[in-house]
């Protein structure tokens, strides 16, 4: 392979990787791309299976054999392309080798990780070198955290003044087409969550190191609502939801303040539940899981039985194709701030409400988002901040055409202004 590829999809034989390969045929149709993994035979089989689905011969797509246990092979992969799309998790175990090779070889890197320890560690360890090499390393280019990050960007773009705070109210609905399976996620996501809970203290230490610089005090301060509550215009009961999205948005806002002197936006995220009781018991259930994750014997139970501990929502087999698109999501962003003619010394006088909605968030959206982020980096890296770095998506893509590209590339995805 004499000519350098634009992109390589690493981990193409995994559950999500196969979906990404299929979607790449359209989203990356104007680019030269290949697939990579540790087993050449399985990679060939992926191309055969995807080709049969779309009625095309994909044998011309380059295959690169690369294994995270063989650093030389990962290094060779990174040299062969401009950007690596990393679908190989859990990233806690397999991510850093790929990031290290990409940064060393001047190759951009994006992934679909929602693992806070891995994300924070990469920012602390590789940001300076990535800047020096002119490389962008962006994690969470998936359902976690692209809609959240770009929703805040979209709310700010549609706010006629200074935006002080944004609250996100996230709702999901599923109408199973195949009632034989309730799974909406592959167990790989569950594994990552269990390991994150196991090392929650490490996450707090990394966050402290990453965010040492003091932020300006802001008034009015946005508080977190700790009890189940409803929000105007929405029917479900909402509770704070511990995921990567909140940390990602706050990190983006911090970088905007530190590097661009932009007033940071306060942010909170809430997950909606149909019953008050389910919302109320969520923190207790999560605490129970976190305690179990601290001990090897109970942690192994969690890892071996995802279906049992998630009431069937996660399984080793993942969602059946008939049910993937039956999962719908709606994210309502309520932003408050001041109009241009109003002084910030008085309470906010303006609210904007925007909404992002779509279906198949865990795989269809994730695949489309990863590929679209790669496309934007290849086409618009000059519109991204600085000359490189290990940065969150909200900061990385705020001044690009990512929102427009997402709408164009992901079927059924909507960005709407509900109230201005």
C-alpha positions in Angstrom: 0.0 0.0 0.0 2.2 2.8 -1.3 -0.4 5.6 -1.1 -1.4 6.9 2.4 -5.1 6.2 3.2 -7.3 9.0 4.5 -8.8 6.8 7.3 -8.6 3.4 8.9 -11.4 1.8 10.9 -9.6 -0.1 13.7 -11.6 -2.8 15.5 -13.7 -3.4 12.4 -14.6 -7.0 13.4 -16.3 -5.9 16.7 -20.1 -5.4 17.0 -19.9 -1.6 16.5 -17.0 -1.8 14.1 -19.0 -3.9 11.6 -21.8 -1.2 11.6 -19.2 1.5 11.1 -17.8 -0.3 8.0 -21.2 -0.5 6.5 -21.9 3.2 7.0 -18.5 4.2 5.8 -19.4 3.2 2.3 -21.7 6.3 2.1 -20.2 8.8 4.6 -16.6 8.3 3.5 -17.4 7.6 -0.2 -15.1 10.4 -1.3 -12.2 9.3 0.8 -9.7 6.4 0.6 -10.2 4.2 3.7 -9.4 0.7 5.0 -10.1 -1.5 7.9 -7.9 -3.0 10.6 -7.9 -5.6 13.3 -5.9 -8.5 14.6 -7.4 -11.3 12.4 -7.1 -11.0 8.6 -9.6 -13.8 8.0 -12.2 -12.1 10.2 -11.6 -8.8 8.5 -12.1 -10.4 5.1 -15.4 -11.9 6.4 -16.6 -8.5 7.5 -16.1 -7.1 4.0 -17.9 -10.1 2.6 -20.8 -9.8 5.0 -21.2 -6.0 4.5 -20.8 -6.4 0.7 -23.6 -9.0 0.6 -25.9 -6.6 2.5 -25.3 -3.7 0.1 -24.8 -5.8 -3.1 -21.2 -4.7 -3.7 -17.8 -6.4 -4.0 -15.7 -4.8 -1.2 -12.6 -6.9 -1.7 -10.8 -3.8 -3.0 -10.9 -2.2 0.5 -7.5 -2.3 2.1 -7.0 -4.6 5.1 -4.4 -3.9 7.7 -3.5 -6.5 10.4 -2.9 -4.7 13.7 -3.0 -6.0 17.3 -2.7 -3.9 20.4 -0.5 -6.6 21.9 2.0 -5.9 19.1 3.0 -2.2 19.3 4.9 -2.4 16.0 1.8 -3.4 14.1 -0.2 -0.5 15.7 2.7 1.8 14.8 2.6 0.6 11.2 -1.1 1.1 11.0 -0.9 4.7 12.2 1.7 5.4 9.5 -0.6 4.3 6.8 -3.4 6.9 7.3 -4.3 10.4 8.2 -6.8 9.5 10.9 -7.6 6.3 12.9 -11.2 5.6 13.9 -10.7 3.4 17.0 -13.6 1.1 17.7 -11.6 -1.3 19.9 -12.5 -1.2 23.6 -12.6 -1.3 26.5 -10.3 1.6 26.0 -8.9 1.4 29.5 -7.0 -1.7 28.4 -6.6 -1.2 24.6 -6.8 2.5 23.9 -3.5 4.1 24.9 -1.3 2.0 22.6 -3.3 3.3 19.6 -3.3 6.9 20.9 0.5 6.7 21.5 1.2 5.4 18.0 -1.1 8.0 16.3 0.4 11.0 18.2 4.0 9.7 17.5 3.3 9.4 13.8 1.3 12.6 13.3 -2.0 10.8 12.7 -5.3 12.1 14.1 -7.3 9.7 16.4 -11.0 9.5 17.3 -12.9 6.9 19.3 -16.3 6.0 20.7 -15.1 5.8 24.4 -17.4 6.8 27.2 -14.7 5.8 29.8 -13.8 8.9 31.9 -10.5 7.5 33.3 -9.2 6.7 29.8 -10.3 10.0 28.4 -8.8 12.1 31.3 -5.6 10.1 31.2 -5.1 10.7 27.5 -5.7 14.4 27.9 -3.1 14.7 30.8 -0.5 12.5 29.1 -0.6 13.3 25.4 -2.1 16.8 25.0 1.2 18.7 24.8 2.8 16.2 22.4 -0.4 16.2 20.2 -0.2 20.0 20.0 3.4 19.8 19.0 2.7 17.2 16.3 -0.4 19.0 14.9 -2.6 16.0 15.8 -6.2 16.0 17.1 -7.2 13.3 19.5 -10.9 13.4 20.2 -12.7 10.8 22.4 -16.5 10.3 22.8 -17.3 10.8 19.1 -20.4 8.7 19.6 -23.9 9.0 21.2 -21.8 9.7 24.2 -21.0 12.7 23.9 -21.7 14.2 20.4 -25.4 15.0 20.8 -24.9 16.5 24.2 -21.8 18.6 23.2 -23.3 19.8 19.9 -26.7 20.4 21.6 -25.0 23.0 23.8 -23.2 24.5 20.8 -26.6 24.6 18.9 -28.3 26.2 21.9 -25.7 28.9 22.1 -25.8 29.6 18.4 -29.5 30.2 18.7 -29.4 32.3 21.8 -29.6 36.1 21.2 -27.1 37.2 23.8 -25.0 35.6 26.5 -25.9 32.1 27.6 -25.4 31.4 31.3 -26.6 27.9 31.7 -28.0 24.8 29.9 -30.0 22.0 31.4 -30.4 18.8 29.3 -33.4 16.6 29.7 -32.8 13.2 28.0 -35.7 10.9 27.2 -35.8 7.5 25.4 -38.5 5.3 24.2 -38.4 1.8 22.8 -41.1 -0.1 20.9 -39.7 -3.6 20.5 -40.3 -5.1 17.0 -38.9 -8.4 18.2 -40.1 -9.1 21.7 -37.8 -12.1 22.1 -34.9 -9.7 23.1 -34.9 -6.6 25.3 -31.2 -5.8 24.7 -30.4 -2.4 23.4 -26.6 -2.5 24.0 -23.8 -5.0 23.5 -22.1 -6.2 26.8 -18.9 -4.4 25.8 -20.5 -1.2 27.0 -21.4 -2.8 30.3 -17.8 -4.0 30.7 -16.5 -0.4 30.3 -19.1 0.8 32.8 -18.2 -1.8 35.4 -14.4 -1.0 35.1 -15.2 2.7 35.4 -17.2 2.1 38.6 -14.3 0.0 40.0 -11.9 2.8 39.5 -14.1 5.8 40.5 -11.5 7.1 42.9 -8.9 7.1 40.1 -11.4 9.1 38.0 -11.7 11.7 40.7 -8.0 12.1 41.1 -7.5 12.5 37.3 -10.3 15.1 37.2 -8.6 17.0 40.0 -5.3 17.1 38.1 -7.0 18.0 34.8 -9.1 20.8 36.2 -6.8 22.5 38.7 -7.2 26.0 37.3 -9.9 27.9 39.0 -13.0 29.0 37.0 -14.7 32.3 37.4 -17.6 32.4 39.9 -20.9 32.7 38.0 -24.2 34.1 39.1 -26.8 32.9 39.2 -25.3 29.5 39.9 -26.9 26.5 38.3 -27.6 23.9 40.9 -28.2 20.2 40.4 -31.7 18.9 41.2 -31.2 15.8 43.3 -34.8 14.6 43.6 -37.1 13.3 40.8 -38.8 16.2 39.1 -40.6 17.1 36.0 -39.7 19.8 33.5 -42.2 22.1 31.7 -43.5 20.6 28.5 -42.1 17.1 29.2 -43.9 14.2 30.7 -41.3 12.0 32.4 -39.6 12.2 35.8 -36.0 13.4 35.7 -32.9 12.5 37.8 -29.2 13.4 37.4 -27.5 10.9 35.3 -23.8 10.0 35.8 -22.2 9.6 32.4 -19.3 11.1 30.4 -21.4 13.8 28.8 -21.5 16.2 31.7 -17.7 16.0 32.3 -17.1 16.4 28.5 -19.2 19.5 28.3 -17.7 21.1 31.4 -14.2 20.3 30.0 -15.1 22.0 26.7 -16.4 25.0 28.5 -13.2 25.2 30.7 -11.0 25.0 27.6 -13.0 27.8 25.9 -12.5 30.0 29.0 -8.8 29.2 29.5 -7.7 29.3 25.8 -10.2 31.7 24.3 -11.4 33.8 27.3 -15.0 32.9 26.6 -17.5 32.9 29.4 -18.2 29.3 30.3 -21.7 27.9 30.2 -22.9 26.0 33.3 -24.4 22.6 32.5 -26.4 19.8 34.1 -27.9 16.6 32.6 -31.0 14.7 33.6 -32.3 11.3 32.4 -36.1 10.8 32.1 -38.0 7.8 33.5 -41.7 7.0 33.1 -42.3 6.4 36.8 -41.4 8.4 39.9 -40.3 5.3 41.7 -37.8 4.2 39.0 -36.3 7.7 39.0 -36.1 7.7 42.8 -34.4 4.3 43.1 -31.8 4.9 40.4 -29.1 6.4 42.7 -29.5 3.5 45.1 -29.2 1.0 42.3 -26.1 2.7 40.9 -24.5 2.8 44.3 -25.2 -0.9 44.8 -23.5 -1.6 41.5 -20.5 0.6 42.4 -20.0 -1.3 45.6 -20.2 -4.6 43.8 -17.6 -3.4 41.3 -15.0 -2.8 44.1 -14.5 -6.5 44.9 -13.2 -9.1 42.4 -15.8 -11.8 43.2 -18.8 -9.5 42.9 -17.2 -7.6 40.0 -16.9 -10.9 38.1 -20.6 -11.6 38.6 -21.4 -8.2 37.1 -19.1 -8.9 34.1 -20.5 -12.4 33.5 -24.2 -11.6 33.8 -24.9 -8.2 32.2 -28.4 -9.4 31.1 -29.3 -10.1 34.8 -28.0 -6.9 36.3 -29.5 -4.7 33.5 -32.9 -6.4 33.3 -32.0 -7.6 29.8 -31.0 -4.2 28.4 -27.4 -5.4 27.8 -26.3 -8.8 26.5 -23.3 -10.5 24.9 -25.3 -10.8 21.7 -26.3 -7.1 21.6 -29.6 -5.9 20.1 -31.3 -7.8 17.3 -31.4 -5.8 14.1 -35.2 -5.5 14.2 -35.0 -3.6 17.6 -32.1 -1.3 16.9 -34.1 1.4 15.2 -37.1 1.0 17.6 -35.1 2.8 20.2 -35.8 6.6 20.0 -34.2 9.4 21.8 -35.1 13.0 22.5 -32.8 15.5 24.1 -34.3 18.8 25.2 -31.8 21.6 26.0 -33.1 24.5 28.1 -30.7 27.5 28.1 -31.0 30.7 30.1 -29.1 33.9 29.9 -29.2 37.6 29.0 -30.2 39.3 25.8 -27.6 41.7 24.4 -29.3 44.8 25.9 -29.6 43.3 29.4 -26.9 43.7 32.0 -25.6 40.5 33.6 -26.0 42.0 37.1 -29.8 41.2 36.9 -31.4 37.7 36.7 -31.4 36.1 33.3 -34.2 37.5 31.1 -34.2 35.0 28.2 -34.7 31.3 27.7 -34.0 29.2 24.5 -35.2 25.6 24.1 -33.7 23.4 21.4 -34.1 19.7 20.8 -32.1 16.9 19.2 -34.0 13.7 18.3 -33.5 10.5 16.3 -33.4 6.7 16.6 -30.9 3.9 17.0 -28.7 6.0 19.2 -26.4 3.3 20.5 -25.2 2.1 17.1 -26.7 3.9 14.1 -26.0 7.4 15.6 -22.7 6.3 17.1 -21.5 4.9 13.8 -22.6 8.0 11.8 -21.2 10.3 14.4 -17.8 8.7 14.4 -17.5 8.7 10.7 -18.8 12.3 10.4 -16.3 13.5 13.0 -13.5 11.8 10.9 -14.8 13.5 7.7 -14.9 16.9 9.4 -11.4 16.6 10.8 -10.1 15.6 7.3 -12.0 18.5 5.6 -12.0 21.2 8.3 -9.1 20.8 10.6 -8.2 24.5 10.0 -11.5 25.4 11.7 -10.6 23.5 14.8 -8.9 25.1 17.8 -5.2 25.6 17.9 -2.9 23.3 15.9 -3.9 20.0 17.7 -4.3 18.5 21.1 -6.3 15.9 23.1 -9.6 17.7 23.4 -13.3 17.0 23.9 -15.7 17.1 21.0 -17.6 20.3 22.0 -14.4 22.3 22.0 -13.0 20.5 19.0 -16.0 21.0 16.7 -17.7 24.1 17.9 -16.6 26.2 14.9 -17.0 23.5 12.2 -19.9 22.3 10.1 -20.3 19.1 12.2 -24.0 19.7 13.0 -24.9 20.2 9.4 -22.9 17.1 8.4 -24.5 15.0 11.1 -28.0 16.0 9.9 -26.9 15.1 6.3 -25.3 11.8 7.2 -27.6 10.3 9.9 -31.1 9.3 8.8 -33.9 10.8 10.9 -31.7 13.0 13.0 -33.2 16.4 13.8 -31.8 19.6 15.4 -34.8 21.8 16.2 -35.4 25.2 17.8 -38.4 24.8 20.0 -38.5 28.2 21.7 -36.5 31.4 21.3 
